Amino acid sequence: MFAEAAAGWVSGSLALVADAGHMLSDSASLALALVAQHIAQRPRSSTRTFGSRRAEVLAAFVNGIALAVTALLIVHEAVGRLVEPHVIGGPLMLATAVVGLLVNILAAFVLRPGGTDNPNTRAAFLHVISDALGSVGAIGAAVLVMAAGWNRADPIIGMLIAVLILWGAWRLVKETTAVLMEGAPEHVDVVALEETIRAVPGVRDVHDLHAWTISDGFHAVTAHLVLRGNRHGTEVVADVATAIREHHGIDHVTLQPEAPPPGLVQIRVVRENGTPLDDNHGQQEKT
């Protein structure tokens, strides 16, 4: 970061200065991520029954905001330099950008094995990838400046990099906001989830159905089940929890069984040979 800032100042390169600023933001964001990951490992308590798992999501959200602000600052400076081009020292800019690219490739290699564990780690990996793109852009701009004397290549490349950073930041903020706002997990179709519950024998109705994400990879479902008169609550709850786990991959399921409405008369429909039909398809209910 310090090398890019110094070289950018001496050479007049916006791409290098912007990348240095981006790396400063990265340093603060990664420090926040490290602290949040440590906090997330704390055990649950009487006041935080889920523990501190959301600390990682919150840190990833802040990281996304930091990326977006950095990208907008780069765009603002680039516009000014398009209007009034600056003289660029191409050789120093090229050498510094090449070294920066090598460092970022090494950092990406270190982070990649855990790149899909949680949004906090993905945020760290995204920071490094965006830094690597900044170095690639700086290399391209330096080549254009040296080969064609086109100084506007520097702010143009900087703006393109900023757009890529902004897109990554938007995706990260969108994902973490959905978690913080208790949105349904992306892979869960709530309508299909309700159909799965209703299809379990012994379930007459379902209400107060909620599906949300505590932290990345930790999803939860709660629901109230209205039972059919001839089924035991614990059996139905166990069957529903199994169906949700098998069809939707959610293990943390909390279900509350409820008795059918008073005065409900159930008619057992049987086949001609006397065997009962399936609970969900062979029962008619009247009040």
SULZIQUI-V575143 format. One record per helix or strand. SS is the DSSP state (helix for helix, strand for strand). FROM is the first residue (numbers start at 1). TO is the last residue. If there is no record, write none. Layout:
# SULZIQUI-V575143
ss=SS from=FROM to=TO
ss=SS from=FROM to=TO
This chain:
# SULZIQUI-V575143
ss=helix from=2 to=11
ss=helix from=14 to=40
ss=helix from=54 to=83
ss=helix from=90 to=112
ss=helix from=119 to=148
ss=helix from=152 to=180
ss=helix from=190 to=198
ss=strand from=203 to=215
ss=strand from=218 to=227
ss=helix from=233 to=248
ss=strand from=252 to=258
ss=strand from=265 to=268
ss=strand from=270 to=270
ss=strand from=276 to=276
ss=helix from=279 to=282
ss=strand from=283 to=286
